[in-house]
Amino acid sequence: MNPSHHDQVILGLNHEDATQRQMALIELSELLNDDSLEPLLGSLVDEDAVVRRLAIGLLEELGDARAVPGIIDCLADADHEVREAAHAALREFRGEGVAAPLIRAMSHADPEVRRGVIVGLRELKDASAVEPLIEALGDESAAVRREAVVTLGYLRHPRAVEPLRLRLKDGDEQVRRLAVGALGFFNGPALLDDFVAALGDAAWRVRVEAAIVLGRSALSGAIPALLGGLSDPYWQVQKEVIAALGRLSARAAAPQLLGFLASESADLRRAAIYALAQLGERDVVPALRALQNDSDVEVRKALAFALQVLGEERPN
């Protein structure tokens, strides 16, 4: 019996010339079937990085969960592009049999592998990953802790709330910032004090995240802390605090928000305009109209929107 075209192409994966092996993989992309799995797994350890990368892509397309352990090994590959291909592929695998090897690899000695498999777990939404992910919050690698925080926030499992609260005191700024965002998915009055404390974090990016979460919280108890945040030394924090006060319809903030209309920062002027519009107080209209000739086009657009919301004519 003559070998099929598929089998002939598979033979090319053993060619001594790397370019020929690459061409065989490219041709195989049009012929993929269940019999392609084992040869492709063999190509994951090819001496040529391009071959390894192409094999990962084809295994991703094949979608067979049996390929997951081999792709996990590629997360520690010496070649950057192979590692990136493995990261991308693991995010695409779904179905039965995918979560188990990813969870097992969370104890891998290489932190890059541990980080990569956590990213792969994110879209699976598999409850069996919750406890291993909580354990990963204490990983020695900040990069691994970051991915564990994000994934637990994405899964929104109530078991993760208390462990995530502990990460608000993590030594890594990004872990703390991500923990604030992850806890924002759970929300609720019980977390208000945590978000308020984060608004006073030493890192301004954490404070920005806290302001965003407080603005989305619908918790009126956040307003006093946000009013204090208007004096933050970083304009990025001030901007999100202003936006949060607008979302919470904090009428007590109106005098301070009016003060920001004279800010040297166009971003802060624009944020204040939108926030004042959300408050719905028509007595701010004269102060808003004073900006109708503002030098910043985005400020003028914000003004037109605010006047429309407040039932006023657009400025000329």
N, C-alpha and C positions, 0 to 999 in steps of 0.2 A: 504494500500500500504506500502510495506516495505521501510524503508529509504535507500537511496543510500549509497554506501561506502563513498562518499564525506561527506554526512550528518552525518554519524556515526563518522567520524573523527572530524568533526566540534564540535560534542557533547563533544569530549575529551578536547576541549579548556576551558571547564568549570569545569574540574576535580579539586578536592580540592588539589591534589598533584602537585606541580610545575613541577616535573620531568615528570609526565604523560602529562601535558600540552605541555611541550617541545617536547615530543615524538610525540604528535598529530601534532604539527607544522611541524616536520620533515617528517611525513607521508603525510601531506597535500601538501608538495612541489611537489609531483608526481600527484596531483589531482586538481591543481589550475584551477578555472574557475570564471566566473563573480559572482557567488554566494559566493565566498570566501571573497569578499571585506569587507562586513560589519563585519563578525566575526574577520577578521584580524585587522580591525580598533579598535575593542574592545580590542584585545590583546596588543595594543600599550600602554594601561594604566594598564596592568597586574602588580601585585606587584613584580613579578620576573623579574629581569633585562635580563636574558637569553631569556625568553619568548618575552619580548619587542624587543630585538635585532633580534631574529628569525623572528618575525612578520614584522619588517622593511624590512628584506631581501626578504621575500615573496611578500610584497607589491611592492617592486622595480621590482621584476620579473613579477608581474602582470601588472605593467605599467599603471594603471588606474589613471588619473589625480585627481580623487576625493580623492585619498589617500594623496595628497600633504599636505593639512593643518594639518593632523594628524602627518605626519612625521616632519613637521616644528616644532610642539610642542616638539618633541623628541630632538630637538637641545638644549633644556634647561634641558634635563634629568639629574638626579643626577649621573648616571653611565657613566663613560668615554666611555666605549665600545658602549653603546647605542647611545651616541652623535656622535661618529665616524661613526657608521652604518648609522645614519640619514644624516650626511654630504655626505657620499658616495652615498646613494640612491638618494638624490636630484640632484646630478650631472648627473644622468642617465635618469631622466624623460624628455620626449619630447612631443611635440604636443600641440594641442589647450587646453586651460584651465590650463596650468601649470604656465605660467608667472604671472597671476593675483594674486594668493595667495602668491607667492613669493614676489611680489612687495608690497602687503599689509603688509607683515610681516617685511618690512624694517623699520617700525615705532615701532617695538616691543621694550619693555623696556630692554630686555636682549641683551647686545652687541654680545654675542655669537650667538644668533638667527639671529641678523642683519647680522653678518658676514657670517653665513652659507647660508642664502638665496641669498646673493650676489654671492657666489660661485655657487649656483645652477642656477642662471640666466646666468652665463657666456656662457654656451654652447647653450643656447636657441637663442641667437642673435636676441632678440626681441627688436625692436626700441622703444617700449613703456617703456622700462626700462631705457632709456638714461637719462631722466630728474630726476627720482628718484635716479639714481646712481650719477648724478652730485650733487644733494643735499647731498648724503652720503659722499661726499668729505669733508664736514664740520663736520662730526660726531665727537663726543667727544672721541670716542675710536679710537686709532691709528690702531688697528687691522681691524676695519671696513673701515677706510679710505684706508688702504693698498689694501684690496680686491676690493674696488670701483675703485681705480686707475687701477689695473690690468684688471678688467672687462671692463672698458671704453677703455683701450688700445686695448683689444681684439676685441671690437665691432667696433673700428675705425670710429666712427661717428664724423663728423667734428664739431658738436656742442660741443664736449668735449674738444677741443684744448685749449681754453682760460681758462676754469676751471682747466685743468691739469697743465697749466703753473703756476697758483697760487700755486699749491702743490709743486713746486720746492723750495718754501720757507717754507714748512711745518716744524714744530718743531721736527718731527719724522724723523730720518735718513732713515729708510726703506721706508717711504712714498716718500721722495725726490728721492731716488734711483729708485723706481718703476715708479715714474712720468717721470724721464728721459727716462727710457725704453719704457714707454707707448707712449710718444711723438715721440720716434724714429720711430714708425709705421707711423706717419704722415709726418715726415721729411720735407724737403723744406728749402729754404734760409731764410724764415721768422723766423725759429726756431734756426738758427745758433748761434745767440747771447745767447740764453738760454742754449744751449749745452756747449758753451764756458764758460759761467758763472759757469755751473755745474762742469766743469773741475777744478775749483778753490774752490769747496765746502769744508767745514771743515772736512767732513767725507770721508775717503779714498775710501770706497765702492761706494759712489756716484761718485767720480772721475773716478773710474774704469768703471762704467756704462756709464759715459759721453764719455770716450775714445772709448769704444766699439761703441756707437751710432755715434760718429763723424767719425769713420773709415768706417762705413757702409753708411755714408751720401752722398758720392760722391761729397762733397762740397769742392772745393779747398781752400775756405776761412777758412777752419778749420786748415790748415797746420801750420800757425804761432802759434796758441794756443797749438797745439800738440807738436811743437818743444819745447815750454816752459815746457810742461809736462814731457819731458825727464828727468828733474831735480827733479821730485817729490821725496819726501823722502821715499815713499813706493814702493817696487819693484813690487808689484802687479799692481800699476798704471803704472809704467814704462813699464811693459810688454805689457799692452794693448795699451799704446801710441805708442810703437814700432810697434806693429801689425797694428795699424790704419794708421801709416805713410806708411807702406808697401802697404796696400790696396789702399791708395790714390796715390801711385806711386810718393811719395814726394822726388824727387831727391835731393832737398836741404838738406834733412836729412842725406844723405850718410855719411858725415864726422862724425857726432855724432853716427850714427849706427855702424860705424866701431869701434868706441871707446868701444862700448858694447861687442865687441868680446873678450875683455880682462876682462870682468866682473867676479867677484868671483861667481856670480849666474849662474848656468847652465841654468835656465829658461830664463834669460836675454840674454845669449849667443845664445841660440836656437832661441829666438824670433828675434834677430838681423839678424841671418843667413837667416831666412825665409823672413824677410823684405827686405834685400839686394837682395835676389833672385828676389823678385817682382819688384824691381827697374830696373832690367835688365842691370845694368852697369857691363860690363866684366872686367873693371879695378880693381874691388874688389876681383878678383879671387885669387891673391897671398895672400891677408890677410885671405881669407877663408881657403886656403890650409894649413895655419899655424895651423889650428885646427884639422887636420886629425888624430892626436893622442890624441885628447881630452879625458879626463878621463870619461866623461859622454856619455853613449851609445846613448842617445837621441840627443845629440849635434852632434855626428858623423852621425846619420841617417839624421838629418837636413842638414848637410854639403853635404852628398851624393846627396840629393834631389836638393840642391841649385846648385851644380856643373852641374848636369844634365840639369836643367832649363837654365843655362847660356851656355850650349853647351860644357862643359868641361868633360874630362874623370873623372870617379869616382876615389877617392883616393885609394891607395893600402892598 
